[in-house]
Amino acid sequence: MEQWRNPATARIAGQIATGAFALAIVGQLLLISGVIPVSWAWGGTQKTLNPTVQIGGVAAIAMLALSAYAIRRRAGLDGTGRPGRGLVIVAWLITAYLFLNILANLASPSLGEKLLFGPVALVAALSCLVVAWSKPVEQ
């Protein structure tokens, strides 16, 4: 199990998480631009693309981008020096949120969330778990 905690594994997991976050951002962009039906998100409760949904999508994109940066920083892919204790806590919070997001996606009546966003969240959550659990990166 120790190989899952080493910094090299964390860097690989950080790259995988970055890819998953990028896919989620592309998904959000497709949603707010109307390419993907809005009913594929928001628990299937929204039937029309409106400014409120678009603002929510932009906020989701911002959170995904910030989460990607925090995970990359924790994995030693961005920045210099050893990540502080606050960043370790943030990485664990992102990981916990993603695991809750998986449950929400799987419980959603929206087929798009179950088949599209759920698997992306699963990949992101597992890779973030490896990063959060890893030993500190020495730089």
Secondary structure as UniProt FT lines:
FT   HELIX           2..5
FT   HELIX           7..32
FT   TURN            33..34
FT   HELIX           38..40
FT   HELIX           42..44
FT   HELIX           51..74
FT   TURN            75..76
FT   HELIX           85..107
FT   HELIX           111..112
FT   HELIX           113..117
FT   HELIX           118..133
//
